[in-house]
């Protein structure tokens, strides 16, 4: 059961949830009255059940598919991994979410970018969500989740999804040298299991998103200590561990009261909030693409 605390006269709520799963994970949401949400992720791979088989450490979440344009500052513009990143320069890039799917001969997890500083997921009018990071973060945004990718043989078999799946990882294992598997990855490119790792994600609205921001996130965060990896196929399938039973609601909202009602729909019990101010939004939408030569 998550623990919930209020501060600032009920204008800030902090929700902390811990789950054992494949890797012990603590997610701490700090929900502010202006609609901003700060998520601190803490993962303890030192207590992992199968240290040598971890492929990624992080969380995943779904965003409404109408937010189809991503503007990000990280290594790019193509996918990169710890052992395949020298040709991917740090910079600012803009591209469509559906362009991130790498057309391998067999569908698999793909689209990773290292060194994420911030990410904007927006629609054609600039409405959407901004995610700023603190700490080491790798990410991917795809129109399919890992289960979709693993359960088919070829990308033309993929069924359309109503939401895009974003991964925010502390680390994803390198690809290795086996293009057809099993991949041989050097130890220095494997998921570290010698310490507790932490990073922070800050979510805020973009554009005229007062109705849009509550629906930007289509499913709540999940621990993603996973064995899925670009170079691996079943039986090495994804191992997602939902924080809850995947409620059909969003914990992101333009008003804190909407956030709390959404949280209550997951059967968490806590007092009602004070009346907060509405989210104040900006009309900024990045349209320029700047890359490092």
Buried (B, 14 or more C-beta within 10 A) or exposed (E): EBEBEBEEEBBBBBBBBBBEBBBBBBBBBBBBBBBBBBBBBBBBBBEBEEBEBBBBBBBBBBBBBBBBBBBBBBBBBBBBBBBBBEEBBBBBBBBEBEEBBBEBEEBBBBBBBBBBBBBBBBBEEBBBBBBBBEEBBBBBBBBBBBEBBBBBEEBEEBEEBEBBBBBBBBBBBBBBEEEEBEBEBEEEBBBBBEEEBBBBBBBBBBBBBBEBBBBBBBBBBBBBBBBBBBBBBEEBBBBBBBBBEEBEBBBBBBBBBBBBBBBEBBEBEBEEBEEBEEBEBEEEBBEEEEEEE
